[in-house]
Amino acid sequence: MVLEGKTALVTGAARGIGQGIALRYAAEGAKVVCCDRNPCQDTLEQIKAQGGEAAEIRADLSKWEDVQKAVGFTTEKYGRLDILVNNAGLTTRCPIDEETMEHWEFVTGVTLRGTWMMCKAAVPVMKKQESGRIINICSIAGVRAFADQSIYCAAKGGVANLTRELAVELAPFGIHVNAINPSIVDTPLFDDQGNPLVGDFLKELTAAVPCHKISQPKDIAGPAVFLAGPDSEYVYGVLLNVDGGWCAK
Ligand SMILES: NC(=O)c1ccc[n+]([C@@H]2O[C@H](COP(=O)([O-])OP(=O)(O)OC[C@H]3O[C@@H](n4cnc5c(N)ncnc54)[C@H](O)[C@@H]3O)[C@@H](O)[C@H]2O)c1
């Protein structure tokens, strides 16, 4: 129960990695605000079934008003905001000459601008508390090239350097900013790209990961507990690769 007494706001908590982090944070004793543009009922039910405390706020995190609403809801409900996990993100998968301006807005609007806006809204609360943890769920696509994902790579590259910049800017205020770079996680993200994680695509990705396994949301949740808890007291500005060895190649 290393997060006992803490309040966490997890974005994109309706499913996938965000859901995995929300469940684990609640199991570690945190009060968890699950934020998503889709209902988080499944996440909330699982947290309540395991005896945890959670609440839900619906928000489109590409919109500044919704971002402010999510942070305001958290502080009104629980009085604090100790841990912010910027996890909501999405991608398209096509060559640059087929990408559109709408794709650019769609992907960067939440993945990069949404992450920056969440930080902007949370920082005044954390500065007042003189403490806080911000954990950006970035990607190895923020530090490596992935063909046919130009917008996603640009957005995640932005999140990677935003993490470093904010770590330096906010460390004097007792606020830690770090990121996790997953490689391939078994979530519905790939379905939405029209590339479900099955068949030859799954075989190809599994073979590309040095440990020859794709990861599960719980594999990201453990490191997210570390970055939110007392064992990372001296950790600032780290991009923690949780990638089965991908970036070591
Ligand atoms: N799955 C992977 O292999 C993988 C690898 C590296 C990084 N990531 C990153 O991890 C994060 C989570 O990915 P996932 O695989 O769990 O994806 P997912 O699609 O399963 O979950 C993403 C969640 O974010 C929510 N969301 C999307 N846009 C939103 C918006 N505008 N406002 C509010 N909520 C919004 C969705 O409703 C969804 O519940 C993303 O930032 C993704 O880029 C995923």
The ligand as a Gaussian input file, in Angstrom:
#p B3LYP/6-31G(d) Opt

LIG

0 1
 N       -0.560000      -0.155000     -26.623000
 C        0.714000       0.061000     -26.914000
 O        1.400000      -0.810000     -27.494000
 C        1.373000       1.364000     -26.536000
 C        2.761000       1.463000     -26.716000
 C        3.409000       2.648000     -26.377000
 C        2.680000       3.703000     -25.851000
 N        1.333000       3.590000     -25.681000
 C        0.627000       4.761000     -25.143000
 O       -0.068000       4.397000     -23.968000
 C       -1.213000       5.226000     -23.819000
 C       -2.433000       4.339000     -23.619000
 O       -2.559000       3.511000     -24.744000
 P       -3.450000       2.186000     -24.760000
 O       -2.711000       1.210000     -25.567000
 O       -3.912000       1.839000     -23.416000
 O       -4.651000       2.739000     -25.678000
 P       -6.225000       2.522000     -25.598000
 O       -6.736000       3.011000     -26.912000
 O       -6.553000       1.127000     -25.169000
 O       -6.658000       3.512000     -24.416000
 C       -6.567000       4.904000     -24.572000
 C       -7.657000       5.560000     -23.749000
 O       -7.524000       6.976000     -23.926000
 C       -8.825000       7.521000     -24.123000
 N       -8.752000       8.749000     -24.897000
 C       -8.325000       8.894000     -26.180000
 N       -8.479000      10.155000     -26.569000
 C       -9.023000      10.836000     -25.526000
 C       -9.424000      12.181000     -25.324000
 N       -9.334000      13.096000     -26.297000
 N       -9.924000      12.531000     -24.129000
 C      -10.042000      11.615000     -23.133000
 N       -9.698000      10.322000     -23.270000
 C       -9.189000       9.945000     -24.454000
 C       -9.592000       6.449000     -24.870000
 O      -11.012000       6.611000     -24.747000
 C       -9.068000       5.174000     -24.206000
 O       -9.850000       4.775000     -23.101000
 C       -1.293000       6.084000     -25.083000
 O       -0.740000       7.361000     -24.816000
 C       -0.439000       5.321000     -26.069000
 O        0.115000       6.151000     -27.051000
 C        0.669000       2.441000     -26.008000

